[in-house]
Amino acid sequence: MLDKGMKIAVSGKGGVGKTSLSSLLAHIFAQEGKQVLAVDADPDANFGTALGFPQDILDKLTTIAEDKKLIKERTGAEPGKTGQVFSLNPRVSDIPEKYAVEHNGIKLMQMGNVVTGGAGCACPENSLLKQLLRHLVVKADDTVIVDMEAGLEHLGRGTAEGVDAFIVVVEPGQRSFQTARAVVKLAQDLGVTKVYAVANKVRSGDEEIIKKSLDFIPILGIMPYDPEVISADLSGAGVFHSAPKSVEFGYKIYERLLEEMTNTEEMAI
Ligand SMILES: Nc1ncnc2c1ncn2[C@@H]1O[C@H](COP(=O)(O)OP(=O)(O)OP(=O)(O)O)[C@@H](O)[C@H]1O
C-alpha cells in the first residue's frame, strides 16, 4: 500500500447513493487506521449527516464557495461577478486545516455550489474550488474521499490524473446506466484511468441484468437495497453506525479497492 492515502472520487446520478457509499468508505478507512478527509463536492449532498456528524459540529462547517472573503483574498476578484481578472493558481494549502471539521477521526470539508454562469463557469470561486480539490488529491497525505456531482464540475485534468479510484454509483434503472456511461466518458476524457462501478439498491434476482448493463466498466461491488440506510438518513445517525448489512458490503468494496491498488503497484514495478 502507498504511504499516501488513497484518493477516491464517487459520482453518479442524483439520489443513487453516492453519499451513503462515500460515508461508509470514509468510516471503514478510518477504522482501518487511515487519516480520512471527506470532501463534500456535491451541492445536493449532505455528506456530514450521512457520516453521522452531530448538528453542532455541522453548524461550524463553512462552505468554501460561500466564503466571499476567502475567495476575494485568494483569487483577487469578487465572487459572483464575471469578466474580472483573477488568479487561476490561488494559494490553498492552508485551507483544509482551517476549514475542516472533525468527528470520530474523520475530517470533513464542504465545497459548495458555484452558481454564477452554471456549469464550467470561469469565475473566481470555481478557480479556488478546482485548485483546492487538486491540492487535496495530488498533495494531501490523507485518504481523501470526494462525493461529487455527476457533472464533475470541479475535476480538472491534473486532479483527475491523481485519482486512484473513480467510483460511479449506479442504481438499477436505464437512466442511471445512461448517466454512468456519460460520467465514465467524462472521467476518462479527463485522464482518470481507474474507473469502477458500484451497483446500489439492488434487489435479489437483479444482479445478472445489472452485470450485463454495466459490461463497459469493472464492477467493484453490488450493494443490496437496505431499508436501514433509509432509517439512518431519517434519524441522522449515520449509515456506518446504523446499517450493519451495508457495512458488510462496504468492507467487501474496501477490500476490492485495496486489491486494485496492489495490482496497480505491481504493474508499476
Ligand atoms: N442501499 C440502499 N438501500 C436503500 N436506500 C438507499 C440505499 N443507499 C442509499 N439509499 C437512499 O437513497 C437516497 C439517496 O441516497 P444518497 O443521498 O446516498 O444518494 P446521492 O447519490 O448522494 O444523492 P444526491 O445526489 O441527492 O446527493 C437516500 O434516501 C438514502 O437513504
Ligand as a Chemical Component Dictionary entry (heavy atoms), coordinates in Angstrom:
data_LIG
# 
_chem_comp.id                   LIG 
_chem_comp.type                 NON-POLYMER 
_chem_comp.pdbx_formal_charge   0 
_chem_comp.three_letter_code    LIG 
# 
loop_
_chem_comp_atom.comp_id 
_chem_comp_atom.atom_id 
_chem_comp_atom.alt_atom_id 
_chem_comp_atom.type_symbol 
_chem_comp_atom.charge 
_chem_comp_atom.model_Cartn_x 
_chem_comp_atom.model_Cartn_y 
_chem_comp_atom.model_Cartn_z 
_chem_comp_atom.pdbx_ordinal 
LIG N1  N1  N 0 -28.579 0.584  -0.377 1  
LIG C1  C1  C 0 -29.630 1.395  -0.192 2  
LIG N2  N2  N 0 -30.848 0.889  0.057  3  
LIG C2  C2  C 0 -31.924 1.680  0.230  4  
LIG N3  N3  N 0 -31.882 3.021  0.177  5  
LIG C3  C3  C 0 -30.695 3.603  -0.059 6  
LIG C4  C4  C 0 -29.502 2.836  -0.257 7  
LIG N4  N4  N 0 -28.475 3.703  -0.493 8  
LIG C5  C5  C 0 -28.996 4.947  -0.434 9  
LIG N5  N5  N 0 -30.334 4.900  -0.166 10 
LIG C6  C6  C 0 -31.256 6.027  -0.009 11 
LIG O1  O1  O 0 -31.342 6.725  -1.235 12 
LIG C7  C7  C 0 -31.427 8.125  -1.011 13 
LIG C8  C8  C 0 -30.276 8.822  -1.725 14 
LIG O2  O2  O 0 -29.056 8.371  -1.146 15 
LIG P1  P1  P 0 -27.768 9.299  -1.104 16 
LIG O3  O3  O 0 -28.089 10.627 -0.522 17 
LIG O4  O4  O 0 -26.672 8.496  -0.537 18 
LIG O5  O5  O 0 -27.563 9.457  -2.683 19 
LIG P2  P2  P 0 -26.791 10.564 -3.520 20 
LIG O6  O6  O 0 -26.495 9.898  -4.806 21 
LIG O7  O7  O 0 -25.654 11.070 -2.742 22 
LIG O8  O8  O 0 -27.884 11.668 -3.678 23 
LIG P3  P3  P 0 -27.709 13.216 -4.065 24 
LIG O9  O9  O 0 -27.375 13.246 -5.492 25 
LIG O10 O10 O 0 -29.084 13.766 -3.750 26 
LIG O11 O11 O 0 -26.635 13.739 -3.188 27 
LIG C9  C9  C 0 -31.390 8.326  0.500  28 
LIG O12 O12 O 0 -32.701 8.443  0.967  29 
LIG C10 C10 C 0 -30.760 7.038  1.010  30 
LIG O13 O13 O 0 -31.193 6.725  2.313  31 
# 
loop_
_chem_comp_bond.comp_id 
_chem_comp_bond.atom_id_1 
_chem_comp_bond.atom_id_2 
_chem_comp_bond.value_order 
_chem_comp_bond.pdbx_ordinal 
LIG N1  C1  SING 1  
LIG C1  N2  SING 2  
LIG C1  C4  DOUB 3  
LIG N2  C2  DOUB 4  
LIG C2  N3  SING 5  
LIG N3  C3  DOUB 6  
LIG C3  C4  SING 7  
LIG C3  N5  SING 8  
LIG C4  N4  SING 9  
LIG N4  C5  DOUB 10 
LIG C5  N5  SING 11 
LIG N5  C6  SING 12 
LIG C6  O1  SING 13 
LIG C6  C10 SING 14 
LIG O1  C7  SING 15 
LIG C7  C8  SING 16 
LIG C7  C9  SING 17 
LIG C8  O2  SING 18 
LIG O2  P1  SING 19 
LIG P1  O3  DOUB 20 
LIG P1  O4  SING 21 
LIG P1  O5  SING 22 
LIG O5  P2  SING 23 
LIG P2  O6  DOUB 24 
LIG P2  O7  SING 25 
LIG P2  O8  SING 26 
LIG O8  P3  SING 27 
LIG P3  O9  DOUB 28 
LIG P3  O10 SING 29 
LIG P3  O11 SING 30 
LIG C9  O12 SING 31 
LIG C9  C10 SING 32 
LIG C10 O13 SING 33 
# 
